[in-house]
Amino acid sequence: MISTKSVKPALQLAYVKLMMDIIGRGLVMASQVDDEIKKEIAKFPTNFILSMNVFPKGPAFIAQVTENHQLKLLSTTAKKPDLTITFKHLHHAFLVFSFQESTAQAFANDRMIADGDLSYAIRLVRCLNKMESLILPKLVAELAVKEYPPQLTLKEKLFGASNIYFKIAQSYFKGNV
């Protein structure tokens, strides 16, 4: 495990920025390939905008629910997002993104704020947990999520992860998400 005291703030910022980009892209791609995440996203209204960021002007991603109930990343938005999950400090985001604290534990420790309808925040956290369970090795995923899905088979994990990672890699080369 990484000692957060030994990681300089500039490195924490670079790491959180990279992870925020991967998580944003991963969530978008998972909304295209995973049935459970598709069902969750389908319950968001069309054009619903969600974001995750680090206070005050740290790394962030913004996504919008499309008409076909998938997510797409936005570079900016003219209107206030319908749901914003904000880490109160860069160090708090680093704890979560370095898998030293789960998202649920970070909420419980008051390290994050949800601005918007709580039911949508819970739905988003379920999507994040499923995506992390798919793309992370089980040992790491068990640290990242409150409860690792017991019904997740190795075949489903490998197939889901490979599809999501392939689409993430494509998004960097094609420039579209």
RARA-V622776 format. One record per residue. N is the residue number from 1. RES is the residue in three letters. SS is DSSP state (a for helix, b for strand, c for the rest). NEAR is the number of other C-alpha atoms within 12 Angstrom. Layout:
# RARA-V622776
n = (N:N)
res = (RES:RES)
ss = (SS:SS)
near = (NEAR:NEAR)
This chain:
# RARA-V622776
n = (1:2:3:4:5:6:7:8:9:10:11:12:13:14:15:16:17:18:19:20:21:22:23:24:25:26:27:28:29:30:31:32:33:34:35:36:37:38:39:40:41:42:43:44:45:46:47:48:49:50:51:52:53:54:55:56:57:58:59:60:61:62:63:64:65:66:67:68:69:70:71:72:73:74:75:76:77:78:79:80:81:82:83:84:85:86:87:88:89:90:91:92:93:94:95:96:97:98:99:100:101:102:103:104:105:106:107:108:109:110:111:112:113:114:115:116:117:118:119:120:121:122:123:124:125:126:127:128:129:130:131:132:133:134:135:136:137:138:139:140:141:142:143:144:145:146:147:148:149:150:151:152:153:154:155:156:157:158:159:160:161:162:163:164:165:166:167:168:169:170:171:172:173:174:175:176:177)
res = (MET:ILE:SER:THR:LYS:SER:VAL:LYS:PRO:ALA:LEU:GLN:LEU:ALA:TYR:VAL:LYS:LEU:MET:MET:ASP:ILE:ILE:GLY:ARG:GLY:LEU:VAL:MET:ALA:SER:GLN:VAL:ASP:ASP:GLU:ILE:LYS:LYS:GLU:ILE:ALA:LYS:PHE:PRO:THR:ASN:PHE:ILE:LEU:SER:MET:ASN:VAL:PHE:PRO:LYS:GLY:PRO:ALA:PHE:ILE:ALA:GLN:VAL:THR:GLU:ASN:HIS:GLN:LEU:LYS:LEU:LEU:SER:THR:THR:ALA:LYS:LYS:PRO:ASP:LEU:THR:ILE:THR:PHE:LYS:HIS:LEU:HIS:HIS:ALA:PHE:LEU:VAL:PHE:SER:PHE:GLN:GLU:SER:THR:ALA:GLN:ALA:PHE:ALA:ASN:ASP:ARG:MET:ILE:ALA:ASP:GLY:ASP:LEU:SER:TYR:ALA:ILE:ARG:LEU:VAL:ARG:CYS:LEU:ASN:LYS:MET:GLU:SER:LEU:ILE:LEU:PRO:LYS:LEU:VAL:ALA:GLU:LEU:ALA:VAL:LYS:GLU:TYR:PRO:PRO:GLN:LEU:THR:LEU:LYS:GLU:LYS:LEU:PHE:GLY:ALA:SER:ASN:ILE:TYR:PHE:LYS:ILE:ALA:GLN:SER:TYR:PHE:LYS:GLY:ASN:VAL)
ss = (c:c:c:a:a:a:c:c:a:a:a:a:a:a:a:a:a:a:a:a:a:a:a:a:a:a:a:a:a:a:a:a:a:c:a:a:a:a:a:a:a:a:c:c:c:c:c:c:b:b:b:b:b:b:c:c:c:c:c:b:b:b:b:b:b:c:c:c:c:c:b:b:b:b:c:c:c:c:c:c:c:c:b:b:b:b:b:c:c:a:a:a:a:a:a:a:a:c:c:c:c:c:a:a:a:a:a:a:c:c:c:b:b:b:b:c:c:a:a:a:a:a:a:a:a:a:a:a:a:a:a:a:a:a:a:c:c:a:a:a:a:a:a:a:c:c:c:c:c:c:c:c:c:a:a:a:a:a:a:a:a:a:a:a:a:a:a:a:a:a:a:a:a:a:c:c:c)
near = (13:16:14:22:13:12:20:16:19:15:17:31:28:21:25:35:27:23:29:35:31:32:38:39:36:46:49:41:40:42:41:31:31:32:20:26:34:29:22:32:42:27:24:33:21:20:27:33:37:43:41:41:35:33:22:13:16:27:30:34:39:37:40:37:33:26:16:19:25:33:40:34:35:28:18:17:18:10:15:16:27:29:34:32:36:35:35:25:26:35:33:34:43:39:34:38:38:30:31:25:30:33:41:27:23:31:24:14:17:18:27:31:29:32:23:22:20:16:17:27:31:25:25:42:36:28:36:41:34:43:46:44:41:42:36:30:20:25:16:24:31:25:27:33:33:26:23:27:22:13:13:23:16:18:12:24:29:20:19:32:32:24:25:35:29:21:27:30:21:17:22:16:11:10:14:18:32)
